[in-house]
Amino acid sequence: MKRLLLIVFLSGLFVRMHAVNITVVRVTNEMTEVAAVSSMRFLPGQTIQFTMANGEKSEVSGVRMINFENNDFTAVEDVVASSSIRVYPNPTADMLIIDGAKAKQEIEMYSLNGTKVFSAQSQEGVNTIHVAELPNGVYMLRLGNETFKLIKE
C-alpha cells in the first residue's frame, strides 16, 4: 500500500513539474545526483529507473533514500514538530483522538479522492472521532490550518 501511494504521489509530482533534480542515497551511503528527471520507475532489488527530460534512461541500484531538489511539495503534510495538536493512534481501527484543539475549529476528514467523510466543530482540549465505519485506507484530517495524514486499518 505504501509503495502504491508513493507511486501515485510521484506520478502527480512529475505531471506538475517538467523535470526535477534528485539525489539518491544508496545503502552504502554513496550519493548519486540525477539531473532533469521527468519520470521514475521502481524496479526489483532497490533499483530505480529514471527517465530524463531529454529521453535518456538511467538506473540506480541499492537505493536507500531519495531526496528531491525542492522539498516544498507533499501529497499530505505530516504533523509538524512545532504543532501543539496531537492526532493518535495512527494507524487506527475504530477511534481517533485529537488532543490540543481549540474550541470551535472546523474538523474535516477527507478520503484521498477528495470526498468529505466527516465534519464537526472541535471542543477545547480532547476530541474523539469514531472511524470504525470508514473503509480502510488513507485519509486527510484538517483542523484549522493544519492537515494530518491518517491511516484507517
LODRENRO-17078 format. One record per residue: x, y, z of N, C-alpha, C, O in turn; residue in one letter. Coordinates in pm, whole numbers, plus 32768, in hexadecimal, padded with zeros to 4 digits. Atoms other than C-alpha are relative to their C-alpha. Layout:
N
XYZXYZXYZXYZa;...
***
This chain:
153
80527F8980008000800080008057807E8000803C80DC7FB6m;7FA87F8B7FFB811980F3805A804380187F7A804F808A7F4Dk;7FBF7FF1808281C880AC7F107F9F803A7F997FC5808F7F49r;80657FCD805D808580EA7E4F7FE9809580177FE280E27FB7l;80147F727FE3804E82377F02807680537FD3806480C07F9El;7F897FB8802B81B5829E7EBE800080107F688023807B7F35l;80037FFB8092818D824A7D4C7F9880647FD17FB180B27F75i;80697FA180258044830C7D378030808F801B801C80E87FC8v;7FCD7F7C7FDD80E584357DE98069802E7F9D8064809E7F6Bf;7F947FD9805B821A84337D0E7FCD80177F738001806D7F2Cl;803B7FEA8084814784147BD47FC4808C7FF87FD580D27F94s;80397F7A7FFB808B854E7C3A806B806A8000805A80D47FC3g;7F917FA27FFB81D285FC7C85803780197F75804E808C7F50l;7FC37FF08083825C85BC7B2A7F9F80367F997FCA806A7F32f;80607FC18059811886267A828007809880127FFF80E37FB1v;7FFD7F717FE48130877B7B30808380407FD9808780B57FB4r;7F7C7FC7801782A487A97AFB803B7FBE7F84802D7F457F72m;7FC6803980788359877D79B280777FA68021807F7F367FEDh;7F8C80517FDA849D86FF7A4D8030802F8088801D80A280AFa;7FD07FE27F7A853D86F17BA380877FBD801480A37F537FDBv;7F80803D7FDE869886AF7C2B7FEE7FAC807E7FAC7FD680DDn;8011805F7F9386B285867D1680897FD3803080E47FBD7FE0i;7F89803D7FC687BF850D7E047FD77F7980387F7A7F6F8088t;801D80887FD287BE83967E40806C7FD9806480E37FE58047v;7FA280337F9C885F830E7F7C7FF57F687FFD7F8A7F2F8011v;7FFE8093800988C781A37F5680137FC380898033800980EAr;7FEF80467F8088D6809D8068808F800B803380A67FF980AAv;7F747FEE7FD98A5180D7806B801C8090802B808E80B48048t;7FFA7F707FE28A09824B80B9804180527F92805880C97FA4n;7FCF7FB780758A9A82A87F637F8B80527FC77F1A80217FBFe;80687FAA803789D983CC7ECC801380107F69808380247F3Am;7FFE7FF28091898083E07D5B7F9D806D7FDA7F2980698001t;80577F94803088F6851C7CB87FC47FD67F7A800B7FA67F22e;8043801B807E87F684EA7BA57FB680807FD97F5C80AD8020v;80357F7D8027879F86297AE67F907FF47F997F8D7F967F49a;806D7FF080638668868C7A207FAD7F817FEF7F977F547F7Fa;8051807A80038597855A7A7A7F7080267FDF7F35807C8020v;808C7FE680228443855879D27FA57F90802F7F2D7FA5803Fs;804F806D7FC683D184027A52805E7F9A803F80D57F978021s;7FB180697FC2844682E07B267FAA7F8580127F307F8E8020m;804580817FF683EC81717B42804B7FAA806480C67FA28060r;7FC380567F9B842B80857C65800C7F737FC87FAB7F397F97f;7FE38086802F84CD7F3B7C0680267FA8807680457FDC80E1l;7FDA80597F9185177E057CDA80908019802D80E380497FDFp;7F787FF87FCD864D7E057DB6802D808C802280A280AE800Cg;7FDF7F777FD886427F6D7E35803E804F7F8C809B809D7FA0q;7FCF7FBB8078867B7FEC7CD27F94805E7FCC7F1E803C7FCBt;805C7F9E803A85DE81227C3A803380237F7580AA803D7F62i;7FDF7FD9808985D7816D7AC67FCC808F7FEC7F5580A97FFDq;80247F74801885D982E27A767FFA801A7F6A804C7FE67F1Ef;80057FCD8089856D837E792D8013809680097FC880DC804Ct;7FE17F727FFE860784D278F27FA9804C7F9D7F6A80107F46m;80507FAA8058855D85F8784680257FEE7F6D7FD180007F16a;7FD48013808A862E85AF770C7FE47F737FCC80097F527F5Bn;80238087802A85AF8445770080637F95802880447F1E801Fg;7F9E80637FD286EC839D77837FCD7FB8807A7F827FF080CBe;8026804F7F8B86BD82867880807D7FE0805080EA7FD18019k;7F92801F7FA78796823D79AE7FC97FAE80747F597FC680A1s;802A80517F8D878281397AC580628011807280DB801B805Ee;7FAF7FFA7F8787FF81547C297FD07F8D80587F597F818075v;802680737FAC880780197D00802F8016808F807F806F80ABs;7FDC7FF77F7388267FE77E767FCF8082803E801580BE8090g;80367F807FD2874781147EBE7FCB7FF3808E7F7C7F9A80ADv;80317FFA7F76870F8168802C7FA2807680147F41806C8060r;804E7F887FEC867F82C78010800680577F83806880547F38m;80067FA48071861583C97F0B7FE6808C80377F89809F8086i;80147F737FD9863885427F417FE380517F83802A80457F1En;80247FAB80708590863A7E5A803D808A8015805180B58087f;7FC17F7C7FF7862A878E7E0A7FA8806380497FDA80BE808Ae;805D7FA27FC384F4883F7E877FA17FAF80577F497F6B8023n;8055804F7FA8845087A67FB97F86804D802F7F518031809An;80757FB27FDB833488A37FBF7F7D7FBC7FDA7F127FF17FF7d;80798043802A823F87A87F2F7FEB7F80804F804A7F40807Bf;8023807C7FBD8188868A7FD37F6F7FE17FE17F21803C7FC7t;808A8025801B804985C87F9A7FA9802680787F3E80608067a;80447FDE7F857FDC85F08102806B8029806480CB7FE0807Av;7F9C7FD37FA1809A86B882027FF87FAC807F7F8B7F8E80AFe;7FFB80457F80810985FA83367FFB80678070800A80DE8059d;80047FA87F8D80EA8689849380888041801180EF7FFD8011v;7F827FBA7FED81F1879384C680267FF680947FCE7FF680EBv;7FD1800F7F7782C7877386007FD18071805A7FBD805D80D1a;80287F8C7FB1825E88CF86717F698003801B7F3A805B8063s;809080017FEE80EC887586677FDD7FDC8090801B7F8480CDs;802F801F7F7A8037887687B37F8E7F9A7FFB7F5B7F708063s;806D806180117F3287888725803A7F757FE980977F647F9Ai;7FD7808C80127F5F860F87427F887FB17FCE7F1A7FBD8005r;8068805580387E94851B867180317F70800D80997F4D7FD5v;7FD580897FE57EA683AD86E37F887FA9801F7F1E7FE1803Ay;7F92804E80397EA5828486C97FFB80077F697F9180197F2Dp;7FF67FFA80917F1B8283856580697F9A7FD480E07FB17FE8n;8084802280357ED7818D84CA7F9C7FDD806F7FC27FC080E1p;806B801F7FA27D89815085737F997FA77FBE7F8D7FA27F43t;8068805980347C6F805685507F74803580207F1880237FD1a;80887FD87FDB7B4C80F586097FF2808C80397F8A80CC8024d;800E7F7D7FC27B92823786C8807E80527FEB80EE80207FF7m;7F937FA280157C698367867F7FF6806B806A7F8980A08083l;7FFE7F997F977CD0845A8790804D80797FCD80BC806D7F9Ai;7FBF7F8180227D2185C6874A8012804A80837FB1806F80C5i;7FDF7FC17F807DD186658872804180897FE7809F80937F98d;7FC57F7A800C7E1C87DA888F7FB4805D7FA47FE880C77F80g;804F7FAB805A7D08886787B37FC98078804B7FB1807380C4a;80447F8A7FCA7C7989C087EB7F6B7FEF7FEA7F417FA17F94k;80928009800C7B0289ED88167FD180397F7B8008809B7F48a;80487FD380777A268A1586E28056800A7F83803E805F7F2Ek;7FB7800C807E7B2989BA85DB7FB87F967FAD7F817F367FE3q;803E806280577AA3890084AE805C7F867FF280D07F947FCEe;7FB8807E80157B12879284A97FC37FC27F837F4A7FAA7F7Ei;8031803E807C7AF886FB834C805C7F8C7FDD80D67F967FE8e;7FB38074802C7B6485A482D37FD77FDF7F717F617FDB7F4Fm;8016801A808E7B8D8553816280437F7D7FD880AE7F5B800By;7FBD8072803E7BD4841580A0806380397F9A805F80B07F7Bs;7F9C7FCF805F7CF3842A7FA77FC4802B7F7A800680717F2Dl;803E7FD0807C7BFE845C7E8A7FB7808580147F7580B67FB9n;80377F7C7FE67B8A859F7F327F758001803B7F3D806D8050g;808680077FC67A4085257FC28005801D809680537FDF80DFt;80067FE37F7179ED85BD81147FB57F8E80447F437F718020k;803D80727FBB79A4849982007FD9802280907F947FD480D1v;80217FD87F7779888557834980128097800E806C80D27FD3f;7FF57F727FE5794B86B983C07FC0801D80877F547FEB80A4s;80357FDA7F7D7919874C851D804E8078803280B6809B7FFAa;7FB67F947FBE797E886F85FA80467FC6807A800E7F7380C1q;7FB280357F917A8B882D86F97FD6803F80847F9D80AC808As;800C7FCC7F777A7388558870808C8021803080EE7FF07FF6q;7F7D7FE17FC47B8E88E58940803B7F80803A7FF77F388083e;7FBB80737FC57C8D87D589967FF97F837FAC802A7F817F3Bg;8001808480407C46866989397F7D7FE97FB67F117FFF7FEBv;8073802480547B5D8601881E80137F717FCF80857F487FB6n;7FF7808880367B0D849F87A97FA77FF57F867F3A802F7F80t;804C801B807A7A99842D86547FF97F697FF0805F7F257FF3i;8012808F80177A0882D1861D800C7FE57F6A7FBD80197F1Bh;7FE58019808D7A91824C84D57FEB7F6E7FDA800E7F467F6Bv;8010808F80197A3480DB84EF7FB07FE37F817FCA7F7F7F3Ea;805580168075793080FD83D9804280287F7D801180057F11e;7FBB7FD7807A7A26819782E3804C7F8B7FC2807F7F35800Al;7FAE806780417ACB80B681DF80948013802380C08084803Ap;7F6F7FF77FE97C3A8066821D803E80547F928014804E7F1En;7FBC7FAD80637D22815C81718044807680408052807D80BBg;7FBB7F877FD47DD582A881897F9F80757FF57F5780837F92v;80597F8D7FF97D1A83E481EB8050807C802680BF8072805Ay;7FC67F817FD47D6B855382217FA2803D80667F2980428050m;804E7FBD7F997CF78600835C802F8090800480A680AC8012l;7FDE7F727FFA7CEA8779835A7FC1803C807C7F49802F8094r;802E7FBB7F877CD1883C849E803D808B7FFC80B6809B800Fl;7FCD7F78800E7CEE89B28474805B80087F8780327FE47F18g;7F9F7FF3806D7E2589F683A1805B7F887FF480B87F8A7FA4n;7FA780747FFF7EC388A183E47FBD7F887FBE7F447F747FCAe;8030807880447EA18763831880517F89803180CB7F91803Dt;7FC180787FCE7EED860683977FDC7F8A7FA87F6B7F807F78f;8018807A804D7F1084BE82DD7FD67F93806380177F7F80C9k;803380697FA97E4683A183777FF87F7D7FB47FDB7F7C7F3Cl;80108083803C7E47822E83337F987FB4804F7FA77FA080C7i;806C804F7FC27D0A8169837D80187F6F7FDB801B7F4C7F65k;7FEA809180187D487FF283A67F827FB380187F827F388009e;
***
